[in-house]
């Protein structure tokens, strides 16, 4: 049974590409791209490093294929006195060279697929970072407005409390001053924040 953290589990995957030769393009064999491969698709947190490791292993595999192709090329077109000029042997070496070229083509195609996968993962991460940035910007904007609503009455109370000898009869205009100043300052800050376009257009 698959683990709950695994996104996809595949066992016994096979993919063979046909080898066609001759005028009628008859199928003379198959090139096993994958044969009996088992793999699991990990969660998003570990998928990126696994794709990177697969691409690194694929580069090493491509290097080995190119070295093999160079050896086959030397055997096929090298000095006949040092190697051979038997047409049957040369034909077999040529067939091996074609098979290696097909493997190189498949490996390069797989490399492009893995590169596309890395680009998709990078796009997903960038979108997540942008969403987090928008949410933080929204929180900071509202904290700015809320801070104004708290600091203005506190400042007025501090200024009016020390030098002025207020009496109970001054309660009405004093509360009106605090409430009015707070509402006006909060409205001005909210208007300025919207004009400065600090509010993100889309949070998600």
C-alpha positions as CSV (number, residue, x, y, z in Angstrom):
1,X,0.0,0.0,0.0
2,X,1.3,3.4,-0.9
3,X,2.4,5.9,1.7
4,X,0.0,8.8,2.4
5,X,2.8,11.3,1.6
6,X,3.5,9.8,-1.8
7,X,1.8,11.6,-4.7
8,X,2.2,8.8,-7.3
9,X,3.5,5.2,-7.2
10,X,4.4,3.2,-10.3
11,X,5.8,-0.3,-10.6
12,X,6.9,-2.3,-13.6
13,X,7.0,0.6,-16.0
14,X,8.1,-0.5,-19.5
15,X,8.6,1.6,-22.7
16,X,10.3,0.1,-25.8
17,X,10.9,2.1,-29.0
18,X,10.8,0.1,-32.3
19,X,13.8,0.0,-34.6
20,X,12.8,0.2,-38.2
21,X,15.1,-0.5,-41.1
22,X,15.0,-1.1,-44.8
23,X,12.8,0.4,-47.6
24,X,9.6,-0.8,-46.0
25,X,10.7,0.3,-42.6
26,X,10.2,-3.1,-41.1
27,X,10.5,-3.6,-37.4
28,X,13.8,-5.4,-36.7
29,X,14.0,-4.9,-32.9
30,X,13.3,-2.6,-30.0
31,X,15.3,-0.2,-27.9
32,X,14.3,-0.5,-24.3
33,X,14.0,3.1,-23.0
34,X,12.8,1.8,-19.6
35,X,12.1,-1.8,-18.6
36,X,10.5,-2.8,-15.3
37,X,11.1,0.5,-13.5
38,X,9.6,1.2,-10.1
39,X,9.3,4.7,-8.8
40,X,7.3,6.9,-6.5
41,X,6.5,10.6,-6.9
42,X,7.4,12.3,-3.7
43,X,5.7,15.3,-2.1
44,X,6.4,18.8,-3.5
45,X,9.0,19.5,-0.8
46,X,11.3,16.7,-2.0
47,X,10.3,16.6,-5.7
48,X,12.6,19.4,-6.8
49,X,15.8,17.9,-5.4
50,X,14.9,14.5,-6.8
51,X,14.4,16.0,-10.3
52,X,17.8,17.8,-9.9
53,X,19.5,14.5,-9.0
54,X,17.8,12.7,-11.9
55,X,19.1,15.4,-14.3
56,X,22.6,15.1,-12.9
57,X,22.5,11.3,-13.3
58,X,21.2,11.8,-16.9
59,X,24.1,14.1,-17.7
60,X,26.6,11.4,-16.6
61,X,24.7,8.8,-18.7
62,X,24.8,11.1,-21.7
63,X,28.6,11.5,-21.3
64,X,29.0,7.8,-21.3
65,X,26.8,7.4,-24.4
66,X,28.9,10.1,-26.3
67,X,32.1,8.3,-25.2
68,X,30.7,5.0,-26.5
69,X,29.7,6.6,-29.8
70,X,33.2,8.0,-30.2
71,X,34.6,4.5,-29.7
72,X,32.2,3.0,-32.2
73,X,33.0,5.7,-34.7
74,X,36.7,4.9,-34.3
75,X,36.0,1.2,-34.8
76,X,33.8,1.9,-37.9
77,X,35.9,4.5,-39.6
78,X,39.4,3.8,-38.1
79,X,42.4,2.4,-39.8
80,X,41.5,-0.9,-41.4
81,X,45.0,-2.3,-40.8
82,X,44.7,-1.7,-37.1
83,X,41.1,-2.7,-36.7
84,X,39.3,-4.5,-39.5
85,X,37.7,-4.1,-42.9
86,X,35.3,-7.0,-42.6
87,X,32.0,-5.7,-44.0
88,X,29.9,-7.8,-41.6
89,X,31.7,-6.6,-38.5
90,X,31.6,-3.0,-39.8
91,X,27.8,-3.4,-40.4
92,X,27.3,-4.6,-36.8
93,X,29.4,-1.8,-35.5
94,X,27.2,0.6,-37.5
95,X,24.0,-0.9,-36.1
96,X,25.4,-0.4,-32.6
97,X,26.2,3.2,-33.4
98,X,22.7,3.8,-34.6
99,X,21.3,2.2,-31.4
100,X,23.5,4.5,-29.3
101,X,22.4,7.5,-31.2
102,X,18.8,6.6,-30.5
103,X,19.6,6.3,-26.8
104,X,21.2,9.7,-26.9
105,X,18.1,11.2,-28.5
106,X,15.9,9.6,-25.8
107,X,18.2,10.8,-23.1
108,X,18.2,14.4,-24.4
109,X,14.5,14.3,-24.7
110,X,14.2,13.1,-21.1
111,X,16.6,15.9,-20.1
112,X,14.3,18.5,-21.7
113,X,11.3,17.0,-19.8
114,X,13.2,17.2,-16.5
115,X,14.2,20.8,-17.2
116,X,10.5,21.6,-17.8
117,X,9.7,19.9,-14.5
118,X,12.2,22.1,-12.7
119,X,10.7,25.2,-14.4
120,X,7.2,24.2,-13.3
121,X,8.4,23.7,-9.7
122,X,10.1,27.1,-9.7
123,X,6.9,28.7,-11.0
124,X,4.9,27.1,-8.2
125,X,7.4,28.3,-5.6
126,X,7.4,31.8,-7.0
127,X,3.6,31.9,-6.9
128,X,3.6,30.8,-3.3
129,X,6.2,33.5,-2.4
130,X,4.1,36.1,-4.2
131,X,1.0,35.0,-2.3
132,X,2.9,35.2,1.0
133,X,4.2,38.7,0.1
134,X,0.7,39.9,-0.7
135,X,-0.7,38.7,2.6
136,X,2.1,40.3,4.6
137,X,1.6,43.5,2.7
138,X,-2.1,43.4,3.5
139,X,-1.4,42.8,7.2
140,X,1.2,45.6,7.4
141,X,-1.3,48.0,5.7
142,X,-4.0,47.3,8.1
143,X,-1.6,47.6,11.0
144,X,-0.6,51.0,9.8
145,X,-4.2,52.2,9.9
146,X,-4.8,50.5,13.2
147,X,-1.7,52.1,14.7
148,X,-2.9,55.5,13.6
149,X,-6.2,54.9,15.3
150,X,-4.4,54.0,18.6
151,X,-1.6,56.6,18.5
152,X,-3.7,59.7,17.7
153,X,-5.9,59.6,20.8
154,X,-3.0,58.6,23.0
155,X,-1.0,61.5,21.8
156,X,-3.9,64.0,22.3
157,X,-4.5,62.6,25.8
158,X,-0.8,63.0,26.6
159,X,-0.6,66.6,25.3
160,X,-3.8,67.8,26.9
161,X,-3.3,66.1,30.2
162,X,-0.2,67.8,31.4
163,X,-0.3,71.6,30.8
164,X,-4.1,72.0,30.9
165,X,-6.2,71.9,34.0
166,X,-9.3,70.1,32.7
167,X,-12.5,70.0,34.7
168,X,-15.4,67.6,34.5
169,X,-17.2,70.2,32.4
170,X,-14.6,69.8,29.7
171,X,-15.4,66.1,29.2
172,X,-17.7,66.7,26.2
173,X,-15.5,68.7,24.0
174,X,-12.4,66.7,25.1
175,X,-14.0,63.4,24.0
176,X,-15.2,65.0,20.8
177,X,-11.7,66.2,20.1
178,X,-10.2,62.8,20.7
179,X,-12.9,60.9,18.7
180,X,-13.0,63.4,15.8
181,X,-9.2,63.6,15.5
182,X,-9.0,59.8,15.6
183,X,-11.6,59.4,12.9
184,X,-10.1,62.1,10.7
185,X,-6.5,60.8,11.1
186,X,-7.6,57.2,10.4
187,X,-9.5,58.2,7.3
188,X,-6.6,60.3,6.0
189,X,-4.2,57.4,6.6
190,X,-6.5,54.9,4.9
191,X,-7.0,57.3,1.9
192,X,-3.2,57.8,1.7
193,X,-2.5,54.0,1.8
194,X,-5.0,53.3,-0.9
195,X,-3.6,56.1,-3.1
196,X,-0.1,54.8,-2.6
197,X,-1.5,51.4,-3.8
198,X,-0.2,49.5,-0.8
199,X,-3.2,47.3,-0.8
200,X,-2.4,44.2,-3.0
201,X,-4.9,43.7,-5.8
202,X,-5.0,39.9,-5.2
203,X,-4.0,38.2,-2.0
204,X,-4.0,34.7,-3.5
